[in-house]
Amino acid sequence: MCGITGVVGWVDADALQQMTDTLRHRGPDADGTHTGQGWGFGHRRLSIIDIDGGAQPMVSADQRYVVSFNGEIYNFADLQKELAEGGYSFSTRSDTEVLLAAYARWGDAMLDRLNGMFALAIWDNDERRLLLARDRVGIKPLYYAPLGPDVGEGGAVAFGSEPKALLALPTVSRELDVLAVDAYLDLLYIPPPLSMFAGVRQLPPGSKLVWQAGEHTIERYWDARPAINQDWSAETWAEVMAPVLEDAIVMRTVSDVPVGAFLSGGLDSSTIVAVLSEHGHTSLDTFCVGYGEEGRTFDERAVAKRVADHFGTRHHELQLNVDLMSGLETMVGSFDEPFGSFTALLSWALSGFTRKHVTVALAGDGGDELFGGYPRYRGMMFSQWAERMPEGALQLAERAVRGRESAVARSYRRWARQFLDGLRLPASQRYASWVGYSRPHERDGLLSHETLARINAAGRPDPIPAYFSQAVGADNVERAAYADLHGFLPENVLRCSDRMSMAHGLEMRVPLCDHRLVELAMQMPSRHRVGVMATKRILRRIMKGRLPEEVLKRKKLGFNAPLGAWLTQDLDRLVGEWLHPDQLATRGLLNPDAVARLIGEHQAGVRDHGLRLWSLIVLEQWNRQYLD
């Protein structure tokens, strides 16, 4: 696990070193740079496999190829064996050297053979060609910055694991991208190819960028469109998926350093611990976070402890006492962009706590998207029936759910309001409203007139409905899962996990994002994902008899915290320091009156705007750190 950076078409050794130094937190163990005629690669290393022999950037024996690579290739031993049988002689035990040999033999088609998480750069000295690629699901990040035709060989490009590496170059524009602001207010993250900086772009998951002769092209090399097999029974689905699930978990324990696991007591993390225990990991370190009395409804420590005791793990608990602002600057600096989900601070704290004990931790990210765990999937199922409600009945139901919205973990009144709000919308927009936090007309009111005019002139994108609509032939639940595979999973869940773990030099591995498992899940009919009374039906079937009944029957809680309550307790200070009307007016991005209405509704308990207010605080902090 590492940080990578580089430039092709132009190079300056001092600038390359500065770019590399910005990624020290991602690779605290070692660093390296390598330059040639009109190119340079940089690397920061967190040593996990072949600690002595895997230094980067790595150059092939014939000096033709150079690689800088972030991630882990879990099937590298199998690839190494195949390549060795073909005549390649390896000098290290590292997956990095396997990448070089695989590229020399198969070229870009190598990407189809990799099982792992990665962001990689490979330079071909003979062809003067750069390949950038990001893993299929988007576990590892990769940013790039075209440097323009007046730089280097008629057009250079820089790349890096995080924007900060690119911002080290004075030619990269820090100008604010207003389309990214608009997307952030909706999704609480910045979707690719956008970034908050006009001069920096994101390479989407499952995509590759090729630069040659001063120009670059981008194309997707992998996707997992729904291709529903309606004929398989639940028993057959469980039989087919179980061995892939187990292999995905076990193969992610390959390491030369200590490995642990996050354990919330939920189905996904408990499944990982159960499989590891069954495969001989009997002294596993497990980690969980909890809260004080104000977070009682969010706290999962008790059930996590029972699971840990059941499997005999060395269990570690962290009780989080949050000063909301104490970690804000560090968190924003770890993303380089505003990230509005409060789970970032939770992940920050848990990752730092975990890193004191292990260097690698397995997590259950992806289980909800693959197996149907989110309440919104059942909402899509129910809405297919409820959308035929007469207008009068819909209005009556809307009046029934009006009232104060509590900030507890399961706010059924809030869920019911959001459900009813979406029924008048087309299915794609309905789902976008449930996975987002502010519809276009709401953002129109929240943005200043000047910002809105700039957004309208540029053309507001709408990525979630677009992904939803691409899943042709699937039902609404299956379309929602496909949209999450391209949006919520990589850009919210995995982005948070990567940045917050790497900020502490902790490698987080996510076995439920194994592409083989994802491809199977995308073929699974919605009836095997969710039912009227149950979610994750196939995963529960796979784990029946292998997990305590309490875990199998638990309702989803999720990795969350009492943000609404914490904000309410300290709202006057937060408003005064980050969301004061005078500050907002001076900044010019938002409408101060609209923000004041959100604050008033939250204080009065009319609506729980905790996440929206937090996201605005994060946005203001980002402006102070990067633009002021």
Secondary structure, DSSP 8 states (H G I E B T S, - for coil): -EEEEEEES---HHHHHHHHHTTGGG-BSEEEEEEETTEEEEEEE---SSTTT--SSEE-TTS-EEEEEEEEETTHHHHHHHHHHTT---SSS-HHHHHHHHHHHHGGGGGGG--EEEEEEEEETTTTEEEEEE-SS--S--EEEEEETTSTTTSEEEEESSHHHHHTSTTS---B-HHHHHHHHHHSS--TT--SBTT-EE--TTEEEEEETTEEEEEE---------TT--HHHHHHHHHHHHHHHHHHTT--SS-EEEE--SSHHHHHHHHHHHHTT-TT-EEEEEE--GGGGGG--HHHHHHHHHHHT-EEEEEE----TTTTHHHHHHHHSS----THHHHHHHHHHHHHTT-SEEE--TTHHHHHT-SHHHHHHHHHHHHTTS-HHHHHHHHHHT-S----SSS-HHHHHHHHHHHTTS-HHHHHHHHHSS--HHHHHHHB-HHHHHHHHHH----HHHHHHHHSTT--HHHHHHHHHHHTIIIIIIIHHHHHHHHTTT-EEE-GGG-HHHHHHHTTS-GGGTB-SS-BSHHHHHHHTTTS-HHHHH-----S---HHHHHHHTHHHHHHHHS-HHHHHHH-SB-HHHHHHHHHHHHHTSS--HHHHHHHHHHHHHHHHHT-
